[in-house]
Amino acid sequence: MLDTLDAPTVRTWSRLALTALGQAREEIDALNVYPVPDGDTGTNLYLTVESAAAAVESCFAEHPEGPGLGAAMAAMARGALIGARGNSGVILAQLLRGMAEVLARGGDPVLLRQALQRAAEAAYQAVAEPVEGTLLTVAAEAARAAARAAGGLAETADTAYRAARTALMHTPEQLDVLAEAGVVDAGGRGLVAVLGALADAVAGQTPMGPVALRQGLGGPTPAETGQPDGCEGHRRPAGPGHPAFEVVYLLDAPDEALRLLRTRLAALGDSLVVGGGDGLWNVHVHVDDAGAAVEAGVEAGRPHRIRITHFAEAAARAGERTRAEPEGRAVLSVVSGTGLAELCEQAGSAVLLADPDRPPASTELAEAVRRCAAREVVLLLNDPELRAAAGAAADQLREEGVRIAVLPTRSPVQGLAALAVHESARRFDEDVVAMTSAAGATRCAELAVAEGESWTMAGVCQAGDVLGLIDGDVAVIGTGLAETGAVVLSRMLAAGGELVTLVLGEGVPAGLADQLVALARRQRPEVDTLVFHGGQEAAPLLIGVE
């Protein structure tokens, strides 16, 4: 248990927060009825934290010896500010900035309590017209409870998280629009996920740990409240009295220019949030005159990364996407080995070659889909860790009129099985069903080399042990590739099968495949076996049994 917050824990926090928001993204989108019911708060918060987590990773890459706590927190806050989406994203970025200001002095329990208090203050200062029953209230209640905590770091973080949960459940009592919809505040729900991730990180959980993230609220689900499930990336138009446009931009401007800017933007519209500092600001406002909002930024400094969304047009695009006539179909496969990339291309798929040490972010996935230049796209992830990023990317693309289906294939062998039955001449839905069925009928396994001592479902492994994972879980711990691969394949064939696919990783000798092919023939003479050289680095061997 930590006594003092440090940079590695901030790194873990950013990763866990991204995972937590990825798991809750669709739920939060469905809760989004305030300030504008556009169903994107969960996606916006996910993209904000995705940018924050990427900035933390870059900070560690720039400091091989390891950055200090202050540098890691500053990177997290700046990354969130640069990538902030929507008013909740800007507020969250300002919360992180407030924490970073205090944690630059250290990470003991007293400073963490002060950091949470400063975070709440900074968030209120960023919002032109603070409203209770929102993310602001949840942040304030978490800070007040933490201030009363008398224990160490873990107790402080856990107290803040539990107070945030309680405050969230009371938000419908403070905001009539939430009570009428029968939901809690969407932004507050996202903050609960972020604070739960902080409590988990301080308690020692890792991004790959077996303990479930602290997300459960014990309240009504979106389905129970009658809200949309968020799966289609819906956007509901602003109601009567709401401004027509959302305007967001980054602004390079001196601090003294911000007072006049806030005054001008407040007169133009509502939902005004300005976060940042030290010359860089993130500006968010809902207005009827988008040009005037941008002009105000030009007079204050240099606006860039300008995004203007017309709520009604966005809603219309969302409604039209299922009626649009197909203009070509593509399949995009995400793989990490050059051999696998060639296999997928030969099967008719476009390829996004991923860095094995840095999974692609939602923006990279979205850009790869755009490069396909197709109205209909089937996305084969081939990695369960990409589901959240792909979901966020898919929501953006659907708003652009792309009809996209994300197949959460766990392994490239499932992706290859799906590609084998792909037929562009079929109707889109029929093609997706056929590919999904083929992937689902393929059990997958892989070998990996343990980097250190760790607890697994098969026992304790040591650095250098060969792990055999079946359908994502460690099932075998061995000392060699051939020995472990044979045990894994035997277990998989015991349940039957018609086709075995072996994909060799970078530098793995062909002799390993020969041994496994012979084993398959002895155990199941009727089974066909295919061997490919995938070139992937992380897994010496991939196994698929259809």
N, C-alpha and C positions, 0 to 999 in steps of 0.2 A: 504494500500500500504506500502510495507516494506521500511524502511530507511537504514537498515543494513542487509546484508546477514547473515543468521544464520543456525545452523545445521538442524532444521526441514525443512527449505527451500531446503537445499542440498538434503535431503531425498526425498522431493517432486520432485526436479529436476531429480534425478536418476530414479524415477518411471515414470515420464512423458517422459523422454528421451527413456526409454525402450519401452513404449507404442508407441511413435512416430516412432521409428525404426521398431517396429513390424508391424505397419501399412504400412510403406514404404519399407519393406525388399525386397519384390519381385520386386518392381520398381527399387530399387537400384541395385539389382542383374542384372537386364536386362540392366542397363546403363553401366555395367562393361566391358569396352574395353581396359583399360589401368591400370597398365603396362602390364598385361597379361589378355586376354579376357576369364577368367575362370568363370565368372558369379556368384561370391560368395561374393562380397564386402558387400552387404546388410546383408547377413547372418553373415559374420564375424563381422561387426559392432554391430549387434544385440547381438551376443554371448559375445562380449567384454563388452558391457554395462550391459548385464545380470549379468556378474560376478561383475561389479562395483556396481550395485544396491544391489546384495546379500551381498557384503562386507559392504555397508552402513547399511543394516538391521542388520547385525551381530554387527556392532559398537553400534547401539542403544540398542541391546539386552544386550551387555556387560556393558552398562552405563544406568541403569534404571532411573537415575535422568536426563538423557539426556546428550549426549556428546557435547563438544564445537565445534565451526565451524572448527577449525583446524583439530580436530580428525576426523570429518565427511568427510572433503575434502581429508584428507590423506587416509582414508579407501576407498573412491571412486577411487582415483588414483591408489592405490595399487591393489584393486580388478580388475580394468581395465587392469593393467599391467600383473597380473597373468593369466587373462582369455583372453588376447589379441589374436585375430586371424587375420592373413593376415597383409600386410603392413599398410593398413588403420587402423586396430585395434591397432597396435603398435603406430602409429602416434597419434591416439586419446588418448591412454593411456598417451603418453608423454605430450599432451596438458593439460590433467587433472593434471598431476604432476606439470607442470609449474604453473597452477592456484593455486594448493595446497600450493606451496612454498610461494606465496604472501599472500594468504588468511589466512595463519597461523597467520598473524599479525592483522587480523580483516576483516570486510566485508563491509566497507563503500563504497560509489560510487567511490571515488578516488582509493581505493585499488582494486576494481573490474576492473577498467580500466587498472590498472597496471598488474593485474592477467591475463587479456586477452592478453596484450602485451607480458608478460613473457611466456605465453602458446605458442604463435606463434614462439617466439625465440627458445623455447625448441624443438618444432616440427621440425624446420629447422635443428637444431643441431643433431637431431636423424637420419636424412636421409643423406646417404653418398653423393648422387648426387641430390640435390633438383631440381625439375622440376616445372616450373610455369604452371598454368592451372589445378592445382590439389587441393587436400584438403589443402595443404600448402598455396596456394594463397588465398583461401577462408578464412582461419584463419587469415592471415596477414591483409587482407582488413577489416575484422570484428574488429580486434584490432585497426587499424588506425582510423576507424570511431568512435569507442568507446572512443578513446583518445580525440576526438574533442567534445564529448558530454558534455554539461554543466549542465545537470539536475541531478536528483537523480538516485537511483538504477534502477528503472523501465525503465527510459529513456535510461540509459546506456546499459542495457541488450537488449532492443528493438532496439536500434540503431545498436548494433553489429549484431543482427539477420538480420535486413533489409539489412545491408551492405553485409553480407554473401550471402544472396539471390541474390543481384545484381552481386556480384563477380562470383557466380556460373553460372549465365546466360552468362557471358563473357568467361567462360573457353574454349569453342570451338574456340574462336579467338586466344587463346594462345597455344593450343596443337592440332597439325594437325590431330592426330588419332581421336580426338573427333569430329573435323569438318567433317572428312570423314565419320564417323558413324552417324553424325547428333544427337549427344547426349551431355549432360553436364557431368562433371566428377562425377563418382559414389561416391568416397570418400567425395568430397565436398558436394554432396547432403546429405550424412549422417550427415556431420557436421552442415548443415543448420537445420536438424531435431533436433540435440542436442542443438543448440543455441536457436532454437524456444522453446524448452522445458524449457530452463533456463529463457527466457523471460516470459513464461507462469507461471512458479513457482514464480518468483519475483512479478508478477502481482496478485498473490493470487489464481491461479487456483489449484485445487487439482486433484489427479489421478481419482477421481470419479466425477469431476465437469462436468457441461453440456456444457461448451464452447469448441468448436472444437480446436484441437491443431493447432499451426501455422506451417503448412506444405506446403500449396499451393505455387507453384512457378510461375504459369502462363506461363510455357514453354511447349514444346512438351512432350507428354507422350511416354513411350516406344513403345506402339502400333503405334503411329503416326510416330515414327522414324524407324519402321520396326524391332526393337529389339525384342528378345524373351520375353515372359511375365514372365519368371522366375518360373512358377508354377510347372515345373518338376525338379527344382533344377539342371538345365543344367550345364555342364562344357565344355567349348570349348577349344580344345587343343591349346597350344602355337604355334605361327606361326614360320616361318623360322627365324633363328637368335636368338630365345628366348632360354634360358636355359631349361633343361628338368625337373628339380626338384625344388620344394619349400621346404626349410628347415626352421623349426621354433623350437626354444627351449628356455626354461628359463635357465639362467646362474647365478650361484653364483660365483662372481669374484670381486676382488678389482678394484677400479676405474682406477688405473694405468695400469691394464692389457688390458683395452679397446682399447687404441690407436693401439697396435699391432694387436689385434683381428680385428678391423675395416679394417686395411690395408690388412691383409690376406684375409678376406672375400671379400673385394672390388676387389681383384685380381682374385678371383674365379668366380665371377658372377656379377649380378646386383640386382636392387630393394632392396638394403641393407638398413635396418632400425634397429637401436639398441636403444631401449628406456629403461629407468629405472634410477637407482641410489642407493646409500647406500648399495652396494653389491649385489643387485638383478637386473638382466637385462632381457629383452625380445629381442631375436635375430631373425630376419627374413631376408632371402636372397634367391634369385633364382640362382641356380648353375647347372652345368652339373655333377660335382663330389660331391654328397651328403656326402660321407664318409669324404672327406677332410674338408667340412664345419663343420662337427661334431668334427673332430679331432682338428680343430682350437679352438673350444669351450673347449675341454678337456685340451688343453695347457694353456688356459686363466683361467680356473677355473673348476667348476662342472656343466656340462649341464644336465638338466633333463626335463621331459615332452617333449621329442623330438618327433616331427612330421615331417615325410618326405612324400611328395606327388609327385608322378610322373604324370605330367600333361596329357600325352598321355594315360596312363593307366586309370586315372580317367575319361577321356572323353570316353574311350572305355567302361568302366563299366556303365557309364550313358547311352550310346547308347544301351547296351545289356539288360538293366533291363526290358524293355518292351517285349523282346523276350525270356526271361528266362522261362523255364518250371516250373510250380508251384511245390513246395516241401512242401505242407501243408499250411493251412490257420489258422489264429487265429484272435480273436477279443479281443481287450484290452479296458477295461472301466476304466475311472478315476472317482472315487467316494470318498466321505469323511466320510461315516458312515459304521459301521461294518454290519448293517442289509442290507444296499444297496449292500455291497460287496458280501454278501452271496447270495442275489437275482441274481446278475450278474453271479456269479460262477455257480449257479444252471441252469442258462440259457446258459451255455457253454462259458462264457467269462473269460479270464484272467483279473485280477484286479490290478490296482495301487491305493492303499489306500493313499489318499492325506491328508496332514495336513491342516485343515481348516484355520489356521492362516498363512500358507506359501504355496502358490500354487507351484506345482512342476516346476522346471526349465527345459529347453530344454534337458539338459544332463540327468536328471532323466527320462524324457519321453522316450528318446532314449534308455537308458539302460533297461527300462521296456519292450520296444518292443523287444530288443535283447533277453531278457529272454524268450520271447515266442518261440524262436527258429523256426520261420516259415518264409517262403519266401514271403508269402502274409499276410498282417496284416490290419485289419480295426480298426482304433483308434477312440473310442467314448470319446470325451472330457467332455461332460456334464457340461461345464462351458465356456461361451464366452470369459472370460479373458485368457484362455489358448491357443487361436488360434495362436498368434504370436510365442509362445514357441514351439507349436506343429509343426508349419511350418518350423522353424529352425531345429527341430529334424528330421522331415521328409526328408529334403534335405540331411542331413548327412546319414540317413539310405538308401536313394535311391542310394547314391554313393557306399554303401556297398552291393548293389544288392537286397535290400528288396523292394518289391512292396507294397507300403503303401497308404492307402486312409484315410484321416482325415475327419471324419464327425463332423462338428462343432455343435454338439447338445448343446443346451443352458441349459438343465436341465437333471437330471437323469431320469425323467419320459420320456423324448424323447429318451434317451438311452435305456430304458427298451422296448419302442415301437419298436426300431430298432432291438434289440435282439430277439424280438418275431417273426420276419420274416426272421432272418438269416438262411441261408442254405448253408453249406460248399460244398454241391454237385454241386451247380450252378457255372457257370463261375464267376470269380472274379468281373468283371464289372457289371454283372447282379445282383449279390448279393449286391454290393455297391448301385446300383440304388434302389433296393427294400428296403434296410435299410434306405437310405436317404428319400425315399418317405414316409415310415412309420413315421420317426421322424418328417418330415415336416408337416404331417397331424395331429400332436399332439400339441395342444396349451398347454402352460405350465404357471404355476403361482406358487408363493411361498409367505409365510408369513415371515417377518423379524421384529426384534425389533430395533427401532431407538436408536442409541447410543448418539445422541445429537440433537440440533436444526439444521434443514437443510431445504433448499428449494427443493421441489419436483414438479413433474408435477401435483400432486393432491393438492398442497398447502404447507404450512409450517408445518413440524412435530416437535415434542418435544421429548426429551429423554424419552424412555419408551413407546412411541406410537407403535402400531402394524401397520406395513406397508404391504399392499397387492400389490404385483407386478404381473402384467400380461404381459407375453412376454417381460419381462425385464424392464418394466416401472412401476413406482409407480402409481397405479390407485385408491387405497383406503387408507385412514388414519383412524385407529380405536383405540379403547382403550383395546380391549380384543381379544384373539385368535378366540374364537367361533364366536363372532359378525363379525369380519373382514373376517374370512374364509367364512362365509355364504354369505356375500356380494360379495366376489370374485367369489365363485362358481356359484352363481346366474347369475352373468354377463357372465361368460363363457358358462353356459348352455343356455343362451338366444340365442346364435348363433348356437345351435344344438350340436349334439354329440351322439356317440353310446356307449362309454366306458369312465368311470371316474376312474382315479387312484389316490389314496390318500396315501402319504408316510409320516408317522409320524416321527418327529425328536426326539432327545434325551430328555427323561423325559416328553414328552407330553402325557396326559392321553388318553386312548382309547375312553373315552366319547366324545371327540372332533370329532373323526371319526364317531361315532354313530349319532351325530347330523347332520353331513354333509351328511351321507348316507341317512338319513330320508329326508333331504331337497331335495336331488337329486331325490328320489322316488316320492316326491310330485310334483316337478316341471317337471320332465321328467320320467314318469313311465317306458318307454321303454329302458332307459339307464341302463347298467350294471355298478356296482361299485366294485372296488377291493381296499382292504386296506392292506398296508404293514407297518412294523416297520423298518424304515431305519436307525435310530440311528444317523442321521446327526446332528451336533451341531449348525451350522450357521442358518439354516432355520427350525423353528418348524414344518412347514407343506409344503409339495410339492403337487401340484395338476396338473394332466394331463387330458385333455379331447380330446379323439380321435373321 
